[in-house]
């Protein structure tokens, strides 16, 4: 029987394309991000090794590696940048999950590209705010102090610093402090953000104040009508060419729903203006010229897209950016920092079928030279396409999702795997290549991903709509998307399974007890199944009990025992009909494996059969052999329950 199932699976997949080896989907990224040195002779790049992200350097001419930087066990490279032609700055931090509350314990370093003269920066220094391009020996760096951050000038060779004494006075409560300072193109501090916790025991009354000053002038508070009532988003994007305007992303003008928009602050008239806002999707970040002037912003409502500033002085750069996009159609393009002479930079090109290719762009000679691929063993032409969709939940709230389409198959009555993302508050699914949806599509399954309420990327109001709704309306959104795919005729109602990791693992378990007749199987991976247990045993908020209780109340609306049981799937197994494959890592500290053991205990009490796969690994399997074994087991399980 087992041989027949495998033969059937093989025939089904080879009918529409090559069956891609599981090893190809299990591999790690060889290049995650790339930056070119100021003189254009070297590159620095991050890559995955085991469960960590490391930093490497390479000679650009010979393509030979020079050195690999590591920041210790259970730690990874968070960010990096070139300081001079031969010296790098990089930050390491603990490997933690999203919103798990565990301390990152950041530590920053300077080092030569060959690993020599590595120096750790005292933990108080948070980040570089200017490379001071006209002075190779110094950078401007923020230092965290009890009363807020302060700008220091640091020598990158001996790490000696000078305090610049240029930050505004706070206007909030006694615990208020400056948390960010932004310098203009002339390296003068001009904008500052103040955070006021108001009441340290109340995490819902935090406030933000905005300070600015004209060049050579005095700091003053910038008045803005904060309609959100609580802490708004303020993310800086930089200054215009003559330093007369400051651009930032915010949502201070919204009372409820709406996306984060692009705003400008004019130093001459002390006014804030909304420049651009998409009706649904947040502005994600800035697009810059070779001189680091903001020329536009990116956003993603279904597909990646851009809005360009209408300033006449920027139109040449806007046209240039558009021409680069035209060179790589149906792709998303990221431009790196330019060399000092503004002639060379790095490009990253990715799409739904391409994990990412890196190029060196010679602007002077308008040449694009291939450098490396994130996953060179992946052939984009063999990958599945992703089609975004938009739908309304049962209460009318509109949300975006995406379908990964099995190549060569008609979008009609397909077996479908619903794949909810982790988090859940803040993360979202993007139009981008991901290994598990691609694996499942290659084996003939339609894959549905939904950015349910609580997801990031669609405004603070949309994320707030998920508060108190963990396992409730958030789960109903996933149900509604599943029913939407059935009603459209895309999915076969009798061949639907659900699978996810972390919160997605929780949602996969909650789905089959809340909608026992909708899903024919479930593969919960690294999920929390008893919510009180999760927040007591995990590394989340261990140092702050009040924060833990606050977050649990934010999740489900109350810490009351009855509410916890209502939202914990282990207490509703009498409704379970779908077969289970429970997956977990024994060394998972984000969601301890005790969650899976507790689920097993309750299943045994009710005499319910199930399958498991436990490995000595962390939160979501990181070891490649374990990934391959998991994929084999998943495909066999799916074939048994919803396969053709």
C-alpha positions in Angstrom: 0.0 0.0 0.0 2.8 2.4 0.9 4.5 1.8 -2.4 1.3 2.4 -4.3 0.9 5.8 -2.5 4.4 6.9 -3.4 4.0 5.8 -7.0 0.8 7.7 -7.3 2.4 10.8 -5.8 5.4 10.4 -8.2 3.1 10.1 -11.3 1.0 13.1 -10.1 4.0 15.4 -9.8 5.9 14.4 -12.8 2.8 14.9 -15.0 3.2 18.7 -14.7 6.9 19.2 -14.0 10.1 17.9 -12.4 9.8 16.6 -8.9 12.3 18.8 -7.1 14.4 17.0 -4.4 13.4 17.7 -0.8 17.0 18.7 -0.1 16.6 21.7 -2.4 13.8 23.1 -0.2 15.7 22.3 3.1 18.9 24.2 2.3 19.8 27.5 3.9 20.5 30.8 2.2 24.1 31.2 1.1 23.6 35.0 0.8 21.0 36.9 2.8 22.2 40.5 2.3 25.2 42.1 0.6 27.0 45.4 0.9 29.9 46.8 -1.2 32.9 48.5 0.4 33.3 52.3 -0.1 36.2 51.7 -2.6 34.3 48.9 -4.4 37.0 46.3 -3.9 35.2 44.0 -1.3 31.8 42.9 -0.3 30.4 41.9 3.1 27.5 39.5 3.3 25.3 37.6 5.7 24.6 33.9 5.3 22.9 31.1 7.3 24.8 28.3 9.0 22.9 26.0 11.2 20.4 28.1 13.2 22.6 31.2 13.0 23.2 34.1 10.7 26.9 34.9 10.2 28.9 37.6 8.4 31.5 37.0 5.7 33.8 39.1 3.6 35.0 38.5 0.1 37.4 40.0 -2.5 35.2 41.2 -5.3 37.7 40.7 -8.0 38.8 37.1 -7.2 35.5 36.1 -5.5 37.5 34.5 -2.8 36.3 34.6 0.8 38.4 36.4 3.4 36.9 36.0 6.8 33.8 34.7 8.6 32.5 36.6 11.7 30.6 34.7 14.4 29.0 36.3 17.5 28.6 33.1 19.7 26.3 30.2 20.3 22.6 31.0 20.1 23.5 34.4 18.8 23.4 35.8 15.2 24.4 38.9 13.2 21.5 41.4 13.3 23.0 44.2 11.1 26.2 45.3 9.5 27.8 48.1 7.4 31.1 49.2 6.0 32.7 52.1 7.9 35.9 52.5 5.8 37.4 50.6 2.9 38.7 47.9 5.4 36.7 48.3 8.5 33.2 47.0 9.4 30.6 47.6 12.0 28.3 44.8 13.0 25.7 44.0 15.7 25.1 40.6 17.3 22.1 39.5 19.3 20.4 36.5 20.9 18.3 34.4 18.6 14.7 35.0 19.8 11.2 34.7 18.4 8.8 37.5 17.5 7.3 39.2 20.5 8.6 36.5 22.8 9.9 39.1 25.3 13.3 37.4 25.7 16.2 39.9 25.8 18.3 40.2 22.6 21.3 41.4 24.5 22.7 43.3 21.6 26.4 43.9 21.3 28.2 45.9 18.6 31.7 45.5 17.2 34.2 47.1 14.9 36.6 44.9 13.0 38.9 44.8 10.0 37.6 42.9 7.0 40.2 40.1 7.7 38.9 39.7 11.3 41.8 41.6 12.9 41.5 44.4 15.4 38.1 43.3 16.5 36.8 45.5 19.2 33.5 45.2 21.2 31.7 48.5 21.7 30.3 49.1 25.2 26.7 47.9 25.4 25.4 51.5 25.9 26.1 52.4 22.3 23.0 51.5 20.3 23.6 52.4 16.7 25.5 54.5 14.1 23.6 57.6 12.9 26.2 58.9 10.5 29.3 57.5 8.8 30.8 61.0 8.5 31.9 60.2 4.9 34.4 63.1 4.8 36.3 61.7 7.8 37.3 58.0 7.7 38.4 58.0 11.4 35.0 58.9 13.0 31.3 58.0 13.1 28.4 59.5 15.0 26.8 57.0 17.3 24.0 57.0 19.8 24.7 56.1 23.4 22.0 54.9 25.7 21.9 56.6 29.1 19.4 56.6 31.9 17.8 59.8 30.7 17.8 58.8 27.0 20.1 58.5 24.0 22.8 61.0 23.2 25.0 61.6 20.2 28.7 60.8 20.5 31.5 61.1 18.0 33.5 57.9 18.1 37.0 57.1 16.7 36.6 53.8 14.8 40.2 52.8 15.5 40.5 53.3 19.3 36.8 53.6 20.2 37.4 56.9 22.1 34.3 59.1 22.1 33.3 62.8 22.5 29.8 63.7 23.7 28.3 66.3 21.3 25.7 67.7 23.8 22.9 68.3 21.4 19.5 66.8 22.3 16.2 68.4 23.4 14.8 68.4 26.8 11.9 66.0 27.5 8.3 67.3 27.9 6.6 64.1 29.2 6.6 62.6 32.7 9.6 62.0 34.9 10.3 58.7 33.2 10.1 60.2 29.7 13.3 59.9 27.6 14.7 60.6 24.1 14.9 57.3 22.2 16.1 58.4 18.8 18.0 61.3 17.2 18.3 61.8 13.5 21.1 63.9 11.8 20.7 65.7 8.5 23.0 65.4 5.4 25.5 67.8 7.2 25.7 65.5 10.2 23.8 68.0 12.4 21.2 66.5 14.9 17.9 68.0 13.7 15.1 65.6 14.8 14.5 63.6 18.0 11.8 61.3 19.2 10.7 61.2 22.8 9.1 58.1 24.4 6.9 58.6 27.5 5.7 55.4 29.3 3.4 57.7 31.4 2.6 54.9 33.9 5.3 52.2 34.0 2.7 49.6 35.1 0.3 50.4 32.2 1.5 49.3 28.8 -1.4 50.9 27.0 -0.9 54.5 27.8 2.5 55.1 26.2 3.0 58.4 24.3 5.4 59.8 21.7 6.6 63.4 21.3 8.4 64.8 18.2 11.2 67.4 18.5 13.0 69.3 15.7 15.2 72.3 15.2 16.4 74.5 12.3 20.1 74.3 11.5 22.0 76.2 14.2 18.7 76.9 16.0 17.0 75.7 19.2 15.1 72.5 19.8 11.3 72.8 20.0 8.5 70.3 20.3 6.6 69.8 17.0 2.8 69.9 17.7 0.8 67.1 16.0 -2.7 66.0 16.6 -2.3 62.4 17.8 -5.7 61.0 17.0 -4.6 57.4 18.0 -4.6 58.6 21.6 -1.7 56.2 22.4 1.8 55.7 21.1 1.8 56.3 17.3 4.3 54.9 14.8 7.1 57.3 13.9 9.8 55.8 11.6 12.4 58.2 10.1 13.2 58.1 6.4 15.6 61.0 6.2 15.9 64.5 4.8 15.4 66.1 1.4 18.4 67.4 -0.6 18.6 70.9 1.1 17.7 69.6 4.6 14.6 71.8 4.7 12.2 68.8 5.0 12.2 65.6 7.1 10.3 62.5 5.9 8.9 59.9 8.2 6.3 57.0 8.3 3.5 57.5 10.8 -0.2 56.8 11.7 -0.7 59.6 14.2 -3.6 61.0 12.2 -5.7 57.9 12.3 -8.3 57.1 14.9 -9.0 53.5 13.8 -8.3 51.7 10.5 -5.9 52.9 7.9 -2.4 52.3 6.6 0.9 53.9 7.8 1.6 56.8 5.5 4.5 59.0 4.3 4.7 62.4 6.0 6.9 65.4 5.7 7.9 68.0 8.3 8.8 71.4 6.9 11.3 73.2 9.1 10.5 76.6 7.5 6.8 76.7 8.5 6.8 74.0 11.3 4.1 72.0 9.5 3.5 68.3 9.0 1.8 67.1 5.8 0.6 63.8 4.5 2.5 63.0 1.3 1.2 59.6 0.4 -1.0 56.8 1.9 -2.2 53.6 0.2 -5.8 52.8 1.1 -4.8 49.4 2.7 -1.0 48.8 2.8 1.6 50.4 5.0 4.6 52.3 3.6 7.4 49.9 4.2 10.5 51.9 3.7 12.4 54.5 1.6 13.9 54.5 -1.9 17.1 56.6 -2.1 19.3 58.2 -4.7 23.1 57.7 -5.0 23.4 60.8 -2.7 21.1 59.2 -0.2 18.2 61.6 -0.9 14.7 60.1 -0.5 13.1 59.7 -3.9 10.2 57.4 -3.0 8.8 54.7 -0.8 7.8 51.1 -1.2 4.6 49.3 -0.2 2.9 45.9 -0.9 -0.8 45.5 -1.4 -0.7 42.1 -3.1 2.3 42.9 -5.3 5.3 45.1 -4.4 4.9 48.7 -5.6 6.4 52.2 -5.2 5.3 55.8 -4.8 7.7 58.4 -6.1 8.1 62.0 -4.7 7.0 64.7 -7.2 9.9 67.1 -6.5 11.3 68.2 -9.8 14.9 68.0 -8.7 14.4 64.2 -8.1 12.9 63.2 -11.4 16.2 62.1 -13.0 16.8 59.7 -10.1 13.1 58.6 -10.2 13.5 57.8 -13.9 16.7 55.9 -13.2 15.0 53.8 -10.5 12.1 53.0 -12.9 14.5 52.0 -15.6 16.2 49.6 -13.2 12.9 48.0 -12.4 12.1 47.6 -16.1 15.4 45.7 -16.4 14.0 43.1 -14.0 10.3 42.8 -14.8 7.9 41.0 -12.4 10.5 41.3 -9.6 11.1 43.3 -6.5 14.3 45.3 -6.5 16.5 46.5 -3.6 19.4 48.9 -4.1 22.2 49.0 -1.6 24.6 51.7 -0.5 26.8 53.2 -3.2 30.6 53.3 -3.2 32.2 56.6 -2.3 32.5 57.7 -5.9 28.8 56.9 -6.5 29.6 54.5 -9.3 29.0 51.1 -7.9 26.2 49.5 -5.7 24.6 46.2 -5.1 21.2 45.1 -6.3 19.0 42.4 -4.9 16.4 41.0 -7.3 13.7 38.6 -5.9 10.2 37.5 -6.8 7.6 34.9 -5.9 9.7 32.3 -7.9 13.2 33.6 -7.1 14.6 33.6 -3.5 17.0 36.3 -4.6 19.9 37.1 -7.0 22.6 39.7 -6.2 24.3 41.9 -8.8 26.9 44.6 -8.8 25.6 47.6 -10.7 28.1 49.9 -12.5 26.2 53.1 -12.8 28.9 54.9 -14.7 28.9 52.3 -17.5 25.3 51.2 -17.0 26.3 47.6 -16.6 24.8 44.9 -14.3 27.1 42.0 -13.4 25.8 38.9 -11.6 27.4 38.3 -8.2 25.6 35.4 -6.5 22.3 33.9 -5.7 20.7 33.5 -2.3 19.9 29.8 -3.1 21.8 28.9 -6.3 20.3 25.4 -6.4 16.8 26.8 -6.9 15.7 27.3 -10.5 13.0 30.0 -10.7 11.6 28.6 -13.9 10.6 25.5 -11.9 9.0 27.3 -9.0 5.3 28.0 -8.4 3.8 31.4 -9.0 2.0 33.3 -6.2 -1.3 35.0 -6.9 -2.5 37.6 -4.3 -6.1 37.9 -3.4 -8.3 40.2 -1.3 -11.4 39.0 0.6 -13.8 40.1 3.3 -14.3 38.2 6.6 -17.7 37.4 8.0 -17.8 40.8 9.8 -16.8 42.7 6.7 -13.2 43.4 7.5 -11.2 43.2 4.3 -7.8 41.4 4.2 -5.2 40.2 1.8 -3.8 36.8 1.2 -2.0 34.8 -1.4 -2.3 31.5 -3.3 0.8 29.5 -4.3 -0.3 27.6 -7.4 0.9 24.1 -8.3 2.6 24.4 -11.7 0.7 23.0 -14.7 -2.5 22.5 -12.7 -5.8 24.1 -13.4 -7.0 26.2 -10.5 -10.0 24.0 -9.9 -10.9 21.5 -7.2 -7.3 21.2 -6.0 -6.2 19.6 -2.7 -5.2 22.5 -0.5 -3.0 23.2 2.5 -3.8 26.3 4.5 -0.6 27.7 5.9 -1.1 30.5 8.6 2.0 32.6 9.5 3.6 32.8 12.9 3.8 35.7 15.3 0.9 36.6 15.1 0.9 40.3 15.9 3.1 42.2 13.5 4.4 39.6 11.1 2.8 39.0 7.7 3.2 37.0 4.5 4.8 38.7 1.6 4.8 38.1 -2.2 8.1 36.2 -1.9 9.6 32.8 -2.3 9.2 30.5 0.8 10.4 26.9 1.0 7.3 25.1 2.5 4.6 26.6 0.2 6.9 26.0 -2.8 7.5 22.4 -1.7 3.8 21.7 -1.3 3.0 23.3 -4.6 5.6 21.3 -6.3 3.8 18.2 -5.0 0.5 19.3 -6.5 -1.1 21.2 -3.5 -2.7 24.6 -3.6 -1.3 26.6 -0.7 -3.4 29.4 0.9 -1.8 32.0 3.2 -3.9 34.8 4.8 -2.8 38.0 6.5 -5.6 37.7 9.1 -6.4 40.5 11.5 -3.5 41.1 13.9 -1.0 40.8 11.0 1.4 43.7 10.3 1.6 45.7 7.1 -2.0 47.1 7.0 -2.0 49.7 9.7 -2.1 49.7 13.5 -5.9 49.5 13.4 -5.8 46.2 11.5 -3.2 44.9 13.9 -5.2 46.1 16.9 -8.3 44.3 15.5 -6.5 41.0 16.4 -6.0 41.9 20.0 -8.2 39.8 22.3 -9.0 37.6 19.2 -6.2 35.0 19.5 -8.1 31.8 18.6 -11.4 33.6 18.0 -11.9 36.1 15.2 -8.3 35.6 14.0 -9.2 31.9 13.6 -12.5 32.8 12.0 -10.6 34.8 9.4 -8.6 31.6 8.5 -11.9 29.7 8.3 -13.4 32.3 6.1 -10.4 32.3 3.7 -10.7 28.5 3.5 -14.4 28.7 2.7 -13.7 31.5 0.2 -11.3 29.2 -1.7 -13.9 26.4 -1.7 -16.7 28.8 -2.9 -14.4 30.0 -5.7 -14.0 26.4 -6.9 -10.2 26.6 -6.3 -10.1 24.0 -3.5 -11.8 20.6 -3.2 -13.8 20.8 0.0 -13.0 17.1 0.8 -9.2 17.5 0.5 -8.1 20.4 2.8 -5.4 20.2 5.5 -3.9 23.0 7.7 -0.3 23.4 8.7 1.7 26.1 10.4 4.6 26.9 12.7 4.6 28.7 16.0 1.3 30.7 16.1 0.6 28.9 12.8 1.0 25.7 14.8 -1.5 26.9 17.3 -3.9 28.0 14.6 -3.5 24.6 12.9 -4.6 22.9 16.1 -7.4 25.4 17.0 -8.7 25.0 13.4 -9.5 21.3 13.8 -11.3 21.6 17.1 -13.2 24.8 16.1 -14.1 23.6 12.6 -14.0 19.8 12.9 -15.7 19.1 9.6 -13.7 21.6 7.5 -10.2 20.1 7.6 -9.3 16.5 6.8 -5.9 16.7 8.7 -3.6 19.0 10.6 0.1 19.3 11.0 0.7 21.7 14.0 4.4 22.6 14.3 6.0 24.2 17.4 2.6 25.6 18.6 1.3 26.6 22.0 -1.7 24.5 22.9 -2.4 25.5 26.5 -1.9 29.3 26.7 -1.3 29.6 30.5 1.3 26.9 30.3 3.0 28.6 27.4 3.4 31.9 29.1 4.6 30.4 32.3 7.2 28.0 30.8 8.5 29.9 27.8 11.4 32.3 27.9 9.0 35.1 27.2 8.7 37.9 29.7 10.5 35.9 32.4 12.0 39.1 33.8 8.6 40.9 33.9 5.6 39.2 35.2 3.4 42.2 34.7 4.3 42.3 31.0 3.5 38.6 30.7 0.1 39.1 32.2 -0.5 42.2 30.0 0.4 40.3 26.9 -1.8 37.3 27.8 -4.7 39.7 28.4 -4.0 41.4 25.0 -4.0 38.0 23.3 -7.3 36.6 24.6 -8.9 39.6 26.4 -8.5 38.2 29.9 -6.3 36.1 32.2 -9.4 34.5 33.6 -9.1 30.6 33.8 -12.3 30.2 31.9 -11.1 32.4 29.0 -7.7 30.6 28.9 -9.4 27.2 28.6 -11.8 28.6 26.0 -8.9 29.5 23.7 -6.6 26.6 24.5 -7.3 23.7 22.0 -6.1 21.0 24.5 -9.5 21.4 26.3 -11.6 20.8 23.2 -10.4 17.5 21.9 -13.8 16.0 22.2 -14.6 17.9 18.9 -11.5 16.6 17.1 -12.0 14.5 13.9 -9.0 15.3 11.8 -5.8 13.1 12.0 -2.8 14.9 13.6 0.9 15.0 12.9 2.4 16.9 15.9 5.9 18.4 15.2 8.2 20.0 17.8 11.8 20.6 18.7 12.9 19.4 22.2 15.2 22.4 22.6 12.6 25.0 21.7 12.6 27.8 24.2 10.1 30.1 22.4 7.4 27.5 22.6 8.6 24.7 24.9 8.0 21.1 23.8 5.9 20.6 27.0 3.1 22.1 24.9 3.2 19.0 22.7 3.6 16.6 25.6 0.5 18.2 27.3 -1.4 17.8 24.0 -0.3 14.1 23.8 -1.5 13.5 27.4 -4.9 14.9 26.6 -5.2 12.9 23.4 -4.3 9.7 25.2 -6.9 10.4 27.9 -9.5 10.4 25.1 -8.1 7.5 23.2 -7.3 9.5 20.1 -4.6 8.3 17.8 -2.0 10.7 16.4 1.5 10.9 14.9 4.5 12.8 16.2 7.9 14.0 15.0 10.2 15.3 17.8 13.8 16.2 17.2 16.6 17.7 19.2 16.3 21.1 17.6 14.8 24.5 18.3 11.8 26.6 17.3 11.1 25.3 13.8 13.7 22.8 12.7 17.0 24.3 11.7 19.1 21.2 11.0 18.9 20.3 7.4 18.6 16.4 7.9 15.7 17.0 10.2 14.0 19.3 7.7 14.3 16.7 5.0 12.9 14.0 7.3 10.0 16.3 8.3 9.2 17.1 4.6 9.2 13.3 3.8 6.8 12.7 6.7 4.6 15.7 5.9 4.2 14.6 2.3 3.4 11.0 3.2 0.8 12.2 5.8 -0.8 14.6 3.3 -0.9 12.0 0.6 -2.6 9.6 2.9 -5.3 12.1 3.9 -5.9 14.5 1.1 -3.7 13.3 -1.8 -4.9 12.4 -5.2 
